[in-house]
Amino acid sequence: MTSRLSGRTEVRIAPRTQLPAEPDAGSTRNTPPARPRTARRSVSASRGRTLPVAIGIALAAGALITAFPFFWMIASSFKPQREAVQYPPSLLPQAPTMEYFVRLFTELDFGRYFVNTIIVVFIGFVGLLLMAMAGYAFAKFDFRGRKVLFFFVLATMMIPIQVTMIPTYLMLNGMKLTNTLVGIALPTLVSGFSVFLFRQFMSTIPTELLEAARLDGAGEFRTFWQVVLPMSGPILAVQVVLTFIAGWNSFLWPLVIASDQQSYTLSVGLALLNEQIARNPSLQMAAASIMVVPILIVFIIFQRYVVQGFALSGLK
């Protein structure tokens, strides 16, 4: 090509077209072919499904192993005595009977033990209200000595009940409360752990909401009763379950303080049947079922609130 300015002839070389490189025969032979994307997705999806199935099988196996003693207790309580001691044992009762449940309430005075246990549990529910008020005071009121008092409340969680048992017995004996249901329930009326849980939960309630209630003319007790307690439903459910279990299963303290059989609770009455284990296992299993089944019913009713309450108290 001739340039117009210099009159020189310029030769332009067209850029060389870049052709795709030819695959090396030797390298192609050694490199495995690329796996399609859809195949990789299917492999990862199958792995994602395998892990939950394995976890579910392991959990189901653990649940069956854990629940088997409970199932054996319930099944044995309906077996006749000859069937309960026979070998090899049968899994289900072949001739189910309610004889031993009837004997517990007609011959062994378990009806009185049951009523005594219910009274002890209801006295514990009164303490539930006191613990809620203490937790509310530690969470929302600033008074002198609050930190020191809360430290002592936490310190009570470190002291085992066996250490305080003798001083508590001497105090209740001086108050003429030994061998009474009030004396059985009084030491468990307030718990430092429960006050701590109430304080942790109620500290998350907005203070502005409480101040708005006070501006509307509500007193302190009305604010606590109509504002704080309805907002503390999850932690109240947790405390209801814990209080019920503590009152229902209490054994050592009622055994120490109650010398009259008329003041025994179900757990102490169950201990009286220890000698029946070898002679009549069905009677022992029927008494154990009466002890365990109410706790399971309460836990099933409040299970959702218990998990929610523990999660909120732990996170906040």
C-alpha positions in Angstrom: 0.0 0.0 0.0 1.3 3.6 -1.0 1.2 6.4 1.6 -0.2 9.8 0.5 2.2 11.9 2.6 5.5 10.2 2.2 4.9 8.4 -1.1 6.5 5.3 0.4 5.0 2.0 0.0 4.0 0.4 3.4 3.4 -3.2 3.7 1.0 -4.1 6.4 1.0 -7.6 7.7 -2.3 -8.9 8.6 -2.5 -10.3 12.2 -2.2 -13.9 12.3 -5.3 -15.7 13.1 -5.1 -17.5 16.4 -6.1 -21.0 15.8 -7.1 -23.2 18.7 -4.3 -25.2 19.9 -4.3 -28.8 18.9 -4.6 -31.2 21.7 -1.5 -33.1 22.5 -2.1 -36.7 21.8 0.1 -37.8 24.7 -1.6 -35.5 27.3 -5.1 -36.3 26.1 -4.4 -40.0 26.7 -3.3 -39.4 30.4 -6.0 -36.8 31.5 -9.3 -38.3 32.6 -12.4 -36.8 30.9 -14.1 -34.1 32.8 -17.2 -35.2 34.8 -20.5 -33.6 33.8 -21.8 -31.0 36.1 -25.2 -32.8 36.5 -23.4 -36.0 37.7 -21.4 -34.0 40.3 -24.7 -32.5 41.6 -26.3 -35.9 41.9 -23.4 -37.3 43.8 -23.4 -34.3 46.3 -27.2 -34.6 46.6 -26.9 -38.3 47.4 -24.3 -37.6 50.1 -26.5 -34.8 51.5 -29.4 -37.3 51.9 -27.3 -40.1 53.3 -26.0 -38.2 56.4 -29.5 -37.2 57.7 -30.7 -40.8 57.2 -27.7 -42.1 59.2 -28.3 -39.6 62.0 -32.0 -40.4 62.1 -31.2 -44.2 62.4 -28.7 -43.5 65.2 -31.2 -41.3 67.1 -34.0 -43.8 66.6 -31.8 -46.6 68.0 -30.8 -44.5 71.0 -34.4 -43.6 71.7 -35.5 -47.3 71.6 -32.7 -48.3 74.0 -33.6 -45.4 76.3 -37.3 -46.0 76.3 -37.1 -49.8 76.7 -36.8 -49.8 80.6 -39.9 -47.5 80.7 -41.8 -49.8 78.4 -40.7 -52.9 80.5 -41.9 -51.1 83.7 -45.3 -50.4 82.2 -45.7 -53.9 80.7 -44.6 -55.6 83.9 -47.1 -53.7 86.0 -49.9 -55.4 84.2 -48.5 -58.9 84.4 -49.7 -61.5 86.9 -47.1 -62.5 89.5 -46.4 -65.9 88.0 -45.9 -64.3 84.6 -43.6 -61.6 85.9 -41.1 -64.1 87.4 -41.2 -66.8 84.7 -38.2 -67.5 82.5 -37.8 -66.7 79.7 -39.7 -63.5 80.3 -42.4 -62.3 77.9 -42.3 -58.8 76.4 -46.0 -58.1 76.7 -48.4 -59.4 79.3 -50.3 -62.4 78.2 -53.1 -62.0 80.7 -53.1 -58.3 81.7 -54.5 -57.4 85.0 -55.1 -54.2 87.1 -54.9 -56.2 90.4 -51.7 -54.5 91.7 -52.8 -51.0 91.0 -56.0 -51.7 93.1 -53.9 -53.3 95.9 -51.7 -50.2 96.1 -54.7 -48.0 96.9 -56.7 -50.4 99.0 -54.1 -52.3 101.0 -51.0 -50.2 101.0 -52.4 -46.7 101.6 -51.0 -45.2 98.4 -54.0 -42.9 98.1 -52.8 -41.0 101.2 -49.3 -40.9 99.8 -50.6 -39.5 96.5 -52.6 -36.8 98.2 -49.6 -35.8 100.4 -47.4 -35.5 97.3 -50.0 -33.3 95.6 -50.1 -31.0 98.6 -46.3 -30.7 98.8 -46.3 -29.9 95.0 -48.9 -27.1 95.4 -47.0 -25.6 98.3 -44.0 -25.5 96.0 -46.1 -23.6 93.5 -46.6 -20.8 96.1 -42.8 -20.6 96.3 -42.8 -20.2 92.5 -44.5 -16.9 92.8 -42.0 -15.7 95.5 -39.1 -16.7 93.2 -40.6 -14.8 90.3 -41.0 -11.6 92.5 -37.3 -12.0 93.7 -36.1 -12.4 90.1 -38.1 -9.3 89.0 -36.6 -7.2 91.9 -33.0 -8.2 90.9 -33.7 -7.6 87.3 -35.6 -4.2 87.3 -34.9 -2.4 90.6 -31.7 -0.7 91.6 -31.3 -0.7 95.4 -28.4 -0.7 97.8 -26.8 -4.1 98.2 -28.4 -5.7 95.2 -25.2 -7.1 93.8 -24.2 -8.5 97.2 -27.6 -10.1 97.8 -27.5 -11.6 94.3 -24.1 -13.0 95.0 -25.4 -14.8 98.1 -28.3 -16.1 96.0 -25.8 -17.6 93.5 -23.6 -18.9 96.4 -26.5 -21.0 97.6 -26.3 -23.0 94.4 -22.9 -24.3 95.4 -24.0 -25.8 98.7 -25.3 -29.3 98.6 -28.6 -30.0 100.4 -26.9 -32.7 102.6 -24.8 -29.9 104.2 -27.8 -27.8 105.3 -30.0 -30.8 106.2 -29.2 -30.9 109.9 -29.5 -27.2 110.6 -32.7 -27.1 108.7 -34.1 -30.0 110.7 -33.2 -28.3 114.0 -34.9 -25.0 112.9 -38.1 -26.8 111.8 -38.1 -28.9 115.0 -37.9 -25.7 117.0 -40.9 -24.3 115.0 -42.8 -27.6 115.7 -43.0 -28.3 111.9 -41.4 -31.8 111.9 -43.7 -34.6 110.7 -45.9 -32.1 108.8 -46.4 -31.5 105.1 -45.5 -27.9 105.5 -42.2 -29.0 107.0 -41.6 -31.3 104.1 -42.3 -28.5 101.5 -40.7 -25.5 103.3 -37.0 -26.1 102.6 -37.7 -26.4 98.8 -40.0 -23.4 98.7 -37.3 -21.1 97.2 -34.4 -22.1 95.0 -31.4 -19.9 94.1 -31.2 -21.5 90.6 -34.9 -20.6 89.9 -34.3 -17.0 91.1 -31.4 -16.8 88.8 -33.4 -18.0 85.8 -36.2 -15.5 86.5 -33.7 -12.7 86.8 -32.0 -13.6 83.5 -35.3 -13.7 81.7 -37.0 -10.6 83.2 -33.9 -8.5 82.5 -34.8 -8.8 78.8 -38.3 -7.2 79.3 -38.2 -3.5 78.1 -38.1 -1.0 81.0 -40.0 1.5 78.8 -43.0 -0.9 78.9 -43.0 -1.0 82.7 -42.7 2.8 82.9 -45.6 3.2 80.5 -47.7 1.0 82.8 -46.7 3.1 85.8 -47.6 6.3 83.9 -51.1 4.8 83.2 -51.6 4.5 87.0 -50.6 0.8 87.6 -49.0 0.1 90.9 -45.9 -2.1 91.3 -47.9 -5.3 92.1 -50.3 -4.7 89.3 -47.4 -4.0 86.9 -45.8 -7.3 88.0 -49.0 -9.3 87.8 -50.5 -8.0 84.6 -47.4 -7.0 82.6 -44.4 -8.9 83.8 -45.9 -12.3 84.5 -47.8 -12.6 81.2 -44.6 -11.8 79.3 -42.7 -14.4 81.3 -44.7 -17.4 80.0 -41.7 -19.6 78.8 -39.7 -19.2 82.0 -42.8 -19.8 84.1 -43.4 -23.1 82.2 -39.8 -24.1 82.9 -40.2 -23.4 86.6 -43.6 -25.2 86.7 -42.0 -28.4 85.4 -38.9 -28.1 87.6 -41.0 -27.4 90.7 -43.3 -30.3 90.0 -40.4 -32.7 89.5 -38.6 -31.5 92.6 -41.8 -31.9 94.8 -42.9 -35.1 93.2 -39.5 -36.9 93.4 -38.3 -35.6 96.8 -37.3 -38.6 98.8 -34.4 -38.0 101.3 -35.9 -34.9 103.1 -39.4 -36.4 103.6 -37.8 -39.6 104.8 -35.8 -37.6 107.4 -38.5 -35.3 108.7 -41.5 -37.5 108.5 -41.6 -40.2 111.2 -45.3 -40.9 110.9 -46.5 -43.0 108.0 -49.5 -40.6 107.6 -47.0 -37.9 106.3 -45.2 -40.1 103.8 -45.0 -39.1 100.1 -45.1 -41.4 97.1 -41.4 -41.7 96.9 -41.1 -42.8 100.5 -44.0 -45.2 100.1 -42.3 -46.7 97.0 -39.2 -47.3 99.1 -41.3 -49.4 101.5 -41.9 -51.8 98.7 -38.3 -52.7 98.2 -38.7 -56.1 99.8 -41.4 -56.8 97.3 -39.0 -56.8 94.3 -38.0 -60.5 94.6 -41.5 -61.7 95.7 -43.8 -59.6 93.6 -42.2 -57.5 90.9 -45.5 -56.6 89.4 -46.5 -54.7 92.6 -43.2 -52.8 92.6 -43.6 -51.9 88.9 -47.1 -50.7 89.4 -46.0 -48.3 92.2 -43.1 -47.1 90.0 -45.5 -46.4 87.1 -47.6 -44.2 89.4 -44.5 -42.3 90.3 -43.2 -41.8 86.7 -46.3 -41.4 84.5 -47.5 -38.0 86.0 -44.0 -36.5 85.4 -44.1 -37.6 81.8 -47.6 -36.1 81.3 -46.4 -32.7 82.7 -43.3 -32.8 80.6 -45.2 -33.6 77.4 -47.6 -30.8 78.0 -44.9 -28.2 78.7 -42.2 -29.6 76.5 -42.3 -26.8 73.9 -42.2 -24.1 76.5 -39.3 -25.8 78.5 -37.0 -25.9 75.4 -37.9 -22.4 74.5 -37.4 -21.1 78.1 -34.0 -22.8 78.5 -32.9 -21.4 75.1 -34.0 -17.8 75.9 -32.4 -17.9 79.4 -29.2 -19.3 78.0 -28.8 -16.9 75.1 -29.9 -13.7 76.9 
